[in-house]
Amino acid sequence: MLATILENAEKGRGNRWLKLAIAGSAALDHAPGTVVGLAFRHGGEPYRHAYTVSRVDPGQRTLEFLYRVVREGRMTPVLAALPTGTELQMNGRGGHPIHLEVATQPKGIVLVSTGTGIGPLYGFSERFLAQGAELPVTLFAGFRQQQDVCLHDELAALAARHPNFRWHVSLSEPGPDWKGLRGHVTESMAGHLGPVRDLHFHLVGNGDMVVELYEVLMAAGLAEERVTSEIYFNYPEDLDPARIKELAARFTL
């Protein structure tokens, strides 16, 4: 499919929000969590990579993505410099839409992200709540420093519209004036949750966070079907059993 850039703007340090208009009349049945390939040529060189959809507007035929600009990377610095009106090719449709993953009749939904993983979790929350969902939804987003935080205004607006939506940001390297959560999100979130037995957790982002939190929740006694995830990068090779045990003790069933 042919796609045209409508927006390619900075969102927090090193992150950008990409909005595409999709040509044609074929049904746009994507959703937050769907993965598509984006491709273009620049300077005679081909570029192609897969990205996770953050937001969809089927009526306006737009898809939106939050992506990280990897300074030493090949594609994202070039993508970040593309102006509005640039045409790309969108290919394929994979991944797992989040609304199909969270299907275990929970009493509440907990969404956990690091970095740009916040994009599809924001999009899912917006879609889910707009459909009249009454379940409590809580989003925990982990970043390194305050300059890295993105989608603050969008999440604040969503919380203002929906009293059953809450969100927290945790910084692993907070400054002295930071008023939010401190530490890695896996360390700081348990104190803001009650019993977790009937909650569904969906985790998106750095593999270190996703795999560690999955193991922590399993050690805490949560049923396996209550946790779904998408790993962006960095699959960990080793986990510290003592750390898993210590973090698991912070959660209650």
C-alpha atoms as one frame of an Amber mdcrd trajectory, in Angstrom:
protein
   0.000   0.000   0.000   1.130   3.546  -0.683   1.442   5.716   2.445   2.110
   9.454   2.726   3.659  11.162   5.744   1.269  13.597   7.414   3.326  14.114
  10.578   6.851  13.189  11.666   7.387  15.083  14.909   9.591  14.730  17.974
   7.946  13.229  21.074  10.355  13.289  23.960  14.123  13.036  23.542  14.998
  10.676  20.708  11.421   9.586  19.968   9.218  10.587  17.052   5.537  10.306
  16.160   4.850   9.222  12.585   1.378   9.666  11.081   0.645   8.163   7.677
  -2.255   8.523   5.277  -2.925   5.183   3.568  -4.009   5.285  -0.082  -6.670
   3.077  -1.622 -10.050   1.770  -0.531  -9.162  -1.622   0.975 -10.331  -2.097
   4.563  -7.868  -0.743   7.095  -8.336  -3.436   9.725  -5.195  -2.669  11.719
  -5.178  -1.975  15.459  -2.703  -0.967  18.176  -0.218  -3.825  18.354  -0.407
  -4.725  14.654   3.036  -4.851  13.034   3.625  -3.603   9.476   6.644  -3.091
   7.272   7.542   0.419   6.128   9.848   0.866   3.145  11.245   3.745   1.100
  14.239   4.721  -1.014  16.474   7.660  -0.163  19.651   8.705  -1.914  19.335
   5.649  -4.104  19.403   3.314  -1.082  16.505   1.067  -0.007  15.276   1.143
   3.586  12.845  -1.296   5.192  11.845  -2.138   8.764   8.878  -3.398  10.795
   7.025  -1.064  13.161   4.224  -1.575  15.675   1.071   0.470  15.110   0.154
   2.873  17.916  -3.120   4.376  16.643  -5.549   3.765  13.808  -8.344   5.857
  12.319 -10.101   3.676   9.698 -12.409   6.504   8.672  -9.563   8.904   7.949
  -7.379   6.026   6.713  -4.454   6.946   8.951  -1.953   4.879  10.911   0.310
   6.318  13.600   3.553   5.026  15.089   5.903   5.989  17.919   9.485   5.111
  17.027  12.913   5.538  18.536  15.652   7.246  16.550  18.757   5.095  16.933
  21.595   7.527  16.260  23.993   4.840  15.078  21.230   2.979  13.229  20.845
   2.790   9.477  17.158   3.563   8.929  15.703   5.643  11.746  17.960   8.721
  11.334  16.918   8.831   7.670  13.249   8.241   8.510  13.347  11.017  11.115
  14.490  13.518   8.484  11.735  12.736   5.959   9.337  15.683   5.512   5.554
  15.616   5.312   4.350  14.584   1.881   7.022  11.896   1.483   5.637   8.634
   0.112   6.447   5.245   1.645   5.352   1.701   0.974   3.508  -0.210   3.684
   3.759  -3.976   3.414   2.449  -6.941   5.360   0.334  -7.179   8.456   1.462
  -9.220  11.437   1.803  -9.106  15.164  -0.968  -9.420  17.706  -3.484  -6.588
  18.189  -3.571  -5.832  21.890  -7.375  -5.992  22.150  -7.217  -9.641  21.049
  -4.455 -10.443  23.541  -6.343  -9.066  26.550  -9.148 -11.609  26.424  -9.195
 -13.428  29.750 -12.167 -11.698  31.420 -10.062  -9.691  33.860 -11.285  -7.374
  36.590  -8.714  -4.844  35.491  -5.980  -4.311  32.911  -2.392  -3.319  33.697
  -0.255  -2.062  30.819   3.517  -1.811  31.267   5.987  -0.272  28.814   9.518
   0.908  28.415  10.492   3.537  25.846   8.396   3.604  22.690   6.342   0.653
  23.936   4.104   3.332  25.419   2.806   4.120  21.901   0.605   1.071  21.250
  -0.445   0.950  24.913  -1.716   4.511  24.638  -3.494   3.664  21.391  -5.071
   0.544  22.900  -6.226   2.460  25.984  -7.774   5.212  23.885  -9.632   2.711
  21.696 -10.712   0.480  24.581 -12.044   3.329  26.714 -13.777   5.037  23.782
 -15.822   1.867  23.323 -17.353   2.403  26.760 -15.228  -0.065  28.717 -15.724
   0.241  32.464 -12.806  -1.952  33.564 -10.028  -0.068  35.354  -6.984   0.410
  33.129  -3.626   1.332  34.648  -0.567   2.155  32.552   2.988   2.149  33.895
   5.646   3.635  31.609   9.358   3.320  32.264  11.910   5.813  30.955  15.493
   6.650  31.864  15.344  10.422  32.403  12.615  13.058  32.422  13.624  14.357
  28.975  12.791  10.933  27.538   9.155  10.965  28.666   6.660  11.179  25.820
   2.866  11.291  25.364   2.416  13.082  28.701  -0.258  15.464  27.405  -2.098
  12.730  25.512  -2.248  10.442  28.548  -3.285  13.285  30.839  -6.139  14.123
  28.461  -7.188  10.469  28.330  -7.262  10.279  32.137  -9.349  13.467  32.274
 -11.944  11.915  29.955 -12.051   8.493  31.618 -11.994   8.175  35.421 -11.230
   4.441  35.135  -7.867   5.200  33.494  -4.725   5.870  35.545  -1.120   6.234
  34.461   2.296   6.475  36.079   5.785   7.222  34.803   8.812   5.681  36.517
  12.337   6.984  35.892  15.412   4.811  36.373  17.587   7.966  36.568  15.309
  10.610  38.116  16.424  14.132  38.811  16.060  15.700  42.268  12.808  17.466
  41.305  11.064  14.429  39.817   7.656  13.855  41.460   6.750  10.543  39.804
   7.812   6.953  40.479  11.503   6.183  40.889  13.470   3.167  39.736  12.894
   0.647  36.985   9.203   0.153  36.356   9.474  -3.475  37.528  10.645  -2.140
  40.901   8.186   0.706  41.423   4.806  -0.502  40.159   3.764  -3.093  42.763
   3.035  -0.486  45.428   0.376   1.068  43.207  -1.568  -2.147  42.664  -3.780
  -4.161  44.952  -4.219  -7.931  44.545  -3.213  -9.007  41.042  -4.915 -12.410
  40.751  -7.769 -11.135  38.547  -5.790  -8.593  36.522  -4.432  -8.957  33.007
  -0.931  -7.624  32.327   0.244  -6.641  28.850   3.948  -5.773  28.566   5.613
  -3.968  25.661   9.198  -2.806  25.204  12.731  -3.744  26.181  13.210  -7.494
  26.584  14.953  -6.989  29.926  11.764  -5.514  31.382   9.323  -7.847  29.633
  11.069 -11.107  30.531  11.929 -10.040  34.065   8.392  -8.847  34.848   6.896
 -11.989  33.328   9.066 -14.153  35.586   8.258 -11.943  38.577   4.512 -12.276
  38.010   4.811 -16.034  37.565   6.807 -16.273  40.799   4.133 -14.179  42.522
   1.580 -16.822  41.552  -0.234 -15.159  38.647  -1.705 -17.528  36.058   0.271
 -17.671  32.814  -2.702 -16.664  30.651  -2.904 -13.390  32.594   0.304 -12.059
  30.999   0.838 -11.187  27.319   3.682  -9.253  25.786   5.629  -7.865  22.842
   9.415  -7.598  22.992  11.028  -4.887  20.865  14.702  -5.806  21.385  17.321
  -7.023  23.845  16.357 -10.574  24.832  18.063 -11.198  28.206  20.236 -14.264
  28.619  20.324 -14.500  32.415  18.020 -13.442  35.218  18.953 -13.102  38.872
  16.793 -15.590  40.850  17.250 -13.581  44.049  16.040 -10.398  42.355  13.030
 -12.230  40.874  12.107 -13.555  44.309  12.518 -10.153  45.950  10.385  -8.344
  43.337   7.721 -11.096  43.388   7.314 -10.617  47.131   6.111  -7.054  46.481
   2.993  -8.323  44.678  -0.026  -9.825  46.404  -2.560 -12.235  44.912
